[in-house]
Amino acid sequence: MANEKLIITATTANSWIYPDVKNWPQTTDQLVEDVVKCYEAGAAIAHVHLPRGEEVEVVKRIRERCDVIIQAGMSSESIPMRNGDFEAKPDMMSIILNHHAEHFAQVNVDILHPLEELEEYCKKCKEYNIKPEWEVWHTGSYWNLQQLINKELVEGPQYLTLFFNWPGGTWSPPTFEEYMHRIRNMPKNCLYSVSTMGEEQIKIAVLALSRGGNIRVGTEDFPFIETGVPAKNNAEIVEKYMSISKYVGREIADPSDARKIIRI
């Protein structure tokens, strides 16, 4: 993977740990515009919390403006709550591989996602021709993924996002040791991105992009361009990591490149 082009995912949602910053889209029109600007800045994937009741329309509007890979977020919700996401037929869908246990100042999330639900996700994603994006919060996530692979419910390569420093019961430290632990225990035939909440984002992102991984950045994870300085918008955050990536010698994947790498 070291020579593979870098896939940048832009996450356009609100910040759970800095709720007062508010430099993310506040309306549907702003959301569509934000995604397009992230694409123009160099993001190949847009991680989008599609507004409920507007999923089909929002995906349609984004696709009319650009060919960014659309990744439907909100993996905390149950499958019935995400029927609109399936009907919108995004390119990818975020699916957590373990218990959702997150703790923020304004909201707590505590939801089980048993293996039976993951199996149903596999079947529905195949029905709607959607590529799963598997959220990995600890090595137990890998055990569940391996069961799905063993049952031949998913086709490789698997695309994973490794989460670090998200507060709650599935928290993991944003450290080199934890990063390497996650890499060493990863199942075969997997591609991965990293998502780090808080200012440690840059440390883990640089680790990943220098070692062949991919990165997810944006207001949901860390809404600042540097400590104490809010980004103007998500495109500015993408531009920052574009510059860092070029500096360390990683070529950037456009959506066409990313589709070939991920096999969408």
Buried (B, 14 or more C-beta within 10 A) or exposed (E): EEEBBBBBBBBBBBBBBBEEBEBBBEEBEEBBBBBBBBBBBBBBBBBBBBBEEBBBBBBEBBBEEBBBBBBBBBBBBEBEEBEBBBEBBBBBBBBBBBBBBBBBEEEEBEEEBEEEBBBEBBEBBBEBEBBBBBBBBBBEBBBBBEBBBEEEBBEEBBBBBBBBBBBBBBBBEBBEEBBEBBBEEBBEEBBBBBBBBBBBBBBBBBBBBBEBBBBBBBBBBBBBBEEEEBBEBBBBBBBBBBEBBEEEEBEBBBBEBBBEBBEB
